[in-house]
Amino acid sequence: MDSFAETMTAVEETAQQKPRVLFVCVHNAGRSQMAAALTTELSEGRVDVRSAGSEPAEAVNPVAVDAMGELGIDLAEQRPKLLEGDAVREADVVITMGCGDACPVYPGKRYEDWELEDPSGKDLDAVRAIRDEIEERVRRLLTELAPD
């Protein structure tokens, strides 16, 4: 009986497991940070989210921080993180944003490449447009991964 109960618990945990999404860009300072924050906000906890960069910057792009702040999302405390193989292995969906071949590819993972302009060096109006495009894509992704 114990093994049956253990099996049922494992099945329930697997069924309840949240989809895991990893957003990757070169510096993890703009696009991937905005995408991760928007996914976290819009999924309301239904998705586990990470972001990383192949060559992380020292800090998140301050214009991206301002653009996200307009939506009530605070990126000021976020820090760019180095992309590690474990993060890719643990993800169900890997969204790349201009990181080229730097992202390792593992069989059985869903990969998408979102061609988005790099917000680095752009003014607030340009970064708002990038943010809004990311939000549209995140909303579409969430309808597939974590419907209401």
N, C-alpha and C positions, 0 to 999 in steps of 0.2 A: 504494500500500500504506500509506503514511503516513496518508493521510486516513481509510482504513478503521480503522487502529489508533486514531487520534484520536477517531473516532466511537464506537468500542467503549469507549474509556476514558470518554468523556462519558456514555454509556449506563450503564456500571457505577457511575459516581459518582452519577448521578441515582437509580439503584436503591438505592444504599447511603445516600442522604441521610436523615438523621433527621427525623422530624416536628418542627415548631417550634410551641411553645405559648407564648402570651402571656397572663398573668393581669393583669387591670386592676381596680383599685378606686380610690376617690377619693384616699386618702392614701398608698397603697402602704406601709402601716405595720402591717397586721394580716392580713386575709384573703388578699390576693394574695401577701404574703410567705410565709405558711404554705403556701398552695397550691403556690407555686413550689418551696419547699424539699421538700415532700412528693413532688412530681412528680420532682424531681431524685433524691431518695433511692430512691423506689420503682421508677423506670424503669431504674435502674442504668446510666445513660448512653445509653439507647436513644432519649431525647427531648431536644431542645434546649429549654431553658426560660428565659423572661424574665418579669419582672414590672415594672409601672410604675403610676403614679397620675396622675390628671388634676390634682390639687392636692397634690403630695407633702408629707408631714409632714417635720419636722426629723429624726426618728428612728423606728425600728421600735418599736411598742408593747411596753413591757417585760413586760407580762403575756403577750403572744404569745411573746416570747422564752422566758419561763419554761415555758409550755405545750409549746413545741416541744422545749425542753431535756429535758423528761420523756421524750421519745422518742429522745433522743440526737442531736437535730438542733440545731445551734448557729446561731441567727440574730443573735447579738450583733454581728457585724461587718457585717451587711447595712445598707444605706442606702436609703431611699426614692428612687426615680428618677422623673423627669418622663416622662409618656407622649409619645412622638414618633411621627409618622406612619411613619417608616421601620420602627419596631418592629412596627407593625401590618401594613405591606406585606410584611415578611419572614416573618410568622407564617403557619402553616397553619391554626391554630385560635386564636381569640381568645375567652377566657373573661372576661366582665365580671361584676363583683360590686358592683352598686349605684353604678356611675359614670354612670348615666343616658345622656344624649346626648353626653357629653364624648368618647367613643371614636369616632374616625373609622371610617366604614364603607367598605370597598373590595370591589368585586365579586370573586367567586371565593373568598372567605374563608369559613371555617366560623365562625360566631359562636354562642356559648352565653351565656345570662345565668343565673348561679347566684345565686338569691335566698338570701342568707345574712345573718344578723344581724351588725351591725358590732360587733367586739370592743372598740371604744374605750369606755373608762370601765367596762368589765365586770370582775368579779372572776375569779379563776383557774378556778373551777368552770364559769362561763359560757363562758369562752374555751376550756376543754377540750372542751365540747360542740360549739362551733363548729369547733374543730380536727378533732374526730372526724367531723363531717359532711363537712368538706372532704376528709378522708382517704378516706371512702367514695366520694365523687364522683371523686376522682383515680384511685382503683383502677378504677372503671368506665370512665373515660376511657382509661386505659392498656390495658385489654383491647381497645379498638378501635384505638388508635394504635400500640401497641408490644407485641403479645402476646409472651409468653415464647418 
